[in-house]
Structures are given as C-alpha cells and as structure tokens.
Amino acid sequence: MRKVKESLMEEAVPPPARGEEEHLSLALANSALALPGGHTLDLLSTPARANHWLAERDLAPLDAGMREMCAAQLRAMREQVRSLFAARAAGLPALPAAVAAVNDAMTRVPTAPLLKWDDESGPHRVTPHPTSAIVDHALAALAADAADLLTSPDAERLTACGSSPCNRYLLRHGRRHWCSTRCGDRARAARAYARRTQGPDA
C-alpha cells in the first residue's frame, strides 16, 4: 500500500520550475516538495533515490552504490542552499553557516588536474577519478552552481512559488510567480474563492 501511495505522489511531481534546467542548485532546492493535502515528497529520501537524482543530472553514475551517509550529505546541502535562496528572495542576510557550507563544498575537491610523479611516466597531470569521491564532486558542482546563481543577474528573478502549499523556487518570468501551470491554476482558484466568500462588502 505504501509503495502505491509513493508512486501516486511521484506522479504528482510538477515539471521542472523555470530555471532548473540551467541551474542544478535550483533543482536541488526543489527536490523536497510540499504537496496539497499535507503530503511531502523527498526525491533524495533514500540512497537509491539520491543516486537516481544525481545520475539524471550527470553528477554520478547510475551504479554508484550510494550509501545513507552520502544521501544525508546531499539533503544537508539542499537545506543550506534553500536557506540561501530564501534569504536572497526575501532580501535578508544569509545565515553564515549556509555560506560556509557552500564554500566548504566548493573547496573540498581539486579544481585543477594535480601533479603526479611516478617511475614509469615521470611527471604528469591527472584529474582525480570522480568515482573515488562522487558525492564530494557532486556537492562541489551544486555549491558552485548555487554561488553562480546567487551572484548572477538571474538572482534578481529568484523567488518562491506564490501558490500555497508549494515550497519550490523559480526564476520569475515577467509577473509569473508560480513554478508550474498547476500551481498557477491553484493560486487563481484560491483568489477567486476568496473573492466569492468575502462578498461585495469586503
């Protein structure tokens, strides 16, 4: 029964919010969804789901064999990125811990090929094999993308979806403040209902 319920909830996942295609960090922030009826759906809730999410975005191989510790690191980064996005969208100061987490993830992996020296090939440059530190490389890529987004002109368009209970972020386009057509329809229906129930004297 639980699997059927989870499957139905996954079918309720809206299409990517505006900006997710260009910014992996926006997709990360939106990987935990608040759905109508008090339901939630976490696309990183298990190691297998986290592995699948990373693989869909070319950040890990499908057979990476993700462990719970790795999935937990990804979920923790999501919360830090969401905190930064919330601060930026509301025009508030960012939490220092969130800034530190993003910077730590970016500096944990080498950004340039390293110098190696051995008897057979002498000095040469190599890039560490990503499968030796898949999660660190993925976190670095996601953190760098969040930093890029927050410091780019696109940051002016970063906003939270204006349809309750949705908790996703998007890059605003014109006056549109909804992450999907479904959320827009729900917000318009809620406004129409409020007008009807308030009556002409409201």
N, C-alpha and C positions, 0 to 999 in steps of 0.2 A: 504493500500500500504506500509506504514511504517513497519508494522509487517512482511510482506512478505520480505522486504529488510533486516530487522534484522534477520529473520530466515535464509536467504541465507548467510548472513555474519557469523552467528554462525556455519553454515555448513562448512565454510572456516577455522574454527579454526584448526590449526595443532595439531597433537598428542602431548602429554607432551614432553617437551625438556628433554634431558639427564640430570638426577639429580633431576628432580621434584618429582619423586616417593620417593626418600629418604629425600628430603628437602622441607618441606612445604613452607619455605620462598622463595624458588626459584619459586614455583608455584604462590605464592602471587605476586612476582615481575613481573611474566609473565601474570598476569590476565588482563592487558590492552595491547591490541595488535594493532600494526600498520600493516594494510593490504595493498596489492597492490591497486593502483588506488586512493590513498589518503584517504582510509577508515580507520576507527578505530573501535575497538570493546572492550568495557569495561565490563568484566564479573562481576563487582561489581557496575554497574551504578545505580541500584535501590536497595532498601532494600530487595525485593524478590530475586533478583539475588545474592546479598551478602549472604543472608540466605542460598540459594541453594549451593553456592560455599563453605561455611563453613560446611554445612551438608554433602556434598560429601567427605569432609576430616575429618569427625567425630569430628568437632570442635563445632558443635551446632546441636540441634535437628531440624528437618525439619519444625516444627511448632513453632519456636522460636518467631515469630512475630517481626522480625527486623524492626526498625524504621530508618528514614533517618539519624539521628544523629549517629547511630551505623554504618551504611554503610559508612558514611563520615569518621569516625574514622578508619575504615578498609582501605579506599582509602588513607588516610593520612599516615598510616603505610606503605602502599605499596610504596609511594613516598620516604619515608625515607630509606626503605630497598633498593630500586632501586639506590638511591644515594650512599649508602654504597657499593653496588655491583659494580657500575660504578667506584668508587674510587679504589676499590681493583683490578678490572680487568685492570685499566689503570695505576696502581702503583702510585696513587696520594693520598694526605692526605684526610681523610674523613671530611665531614662537622661536626663540633661539635654538631649542632642541631640534626643531624641524629643519632649520637651516643647517645645523651641524650634521644631521643625519644625511642630508643630500650631499653635502661636501665630503663627508666621510666615504660615502658610496662611490663618489667620483674619483677620489684619490686612492682607493684601495687597490685598483688594478693598474697595470702599466699602460700608458697611452702611446708608448713608442716601442718598437722592437728592441729587445735587450741584447747586450753584447754577451756572446758566449765564446769560449775558447777551449778547444779540445785538441788532442794529439792528431786526430785524423784530418780534421778540416781547418784547424787553426782558428783564427778569429773570424767570427761571423755574427750576423744579427738574426735573432729569431723572435717571433711573436709567440708568447705562451699559448699552448693549445687550449682553446676555450673550454673543452670538456673537463679540464682539470679544475676549473673554477667557474662553472656555468652560472651559478647564481650570482657570484660577485660581478661577472661580466654583464649579466642582465641588469642587476641593480645599478651598475655604473651607467649603462646606456639609458635606463629610465630616469636616473637622477640628472644626468646631463641634459636629457630632453626637457625635464621639468625646469631646470635652470635656464635653458634656452627660451622656453615659452614665457617664463616669468620676466625675462629681460628683453623680450622682443616687442615690437609694436602690437602683436596679437594679444598681449596681456591686457590691453585696454578693452578687449572684447570678451575677456574671460568672465563668465557669470554662472550662477547656479540656476538650474532649471526652475522656472517660475510656476510649476504645477505640482501641488502637494499630492501625494507624499514623496514624489521623486526627489532623489538626492544627487542626481548627476550634474556634472559641469559641462559646459559647452563654450564654444566661441560664438558670441552673439553675431547675428547677421541682420542688419537693419534693426527693426524693432522686435524681431523674434527672440523671445526669451525662453523657448521651450526646446528640450533636447530631441523631441520627436513629434510627429504628427499626432500620435496618440495622446501625448501629454498636452499638446496644444488644444486638442478637442476636449480633453477633460477640464482644462482651465476655463475654456469658453463656456462649457456646460455649467461649471460651478458658478461663474459670474452671472449667467442667465438665470440660474436657480435663485441666486441671492437677490437679483432684481425682482423676480416674481414674488418671493416671500416677503420682501421688505414693503412691497406695495407702493402706491403713488405718493403717500405722505412721508416716506422715509427720506 
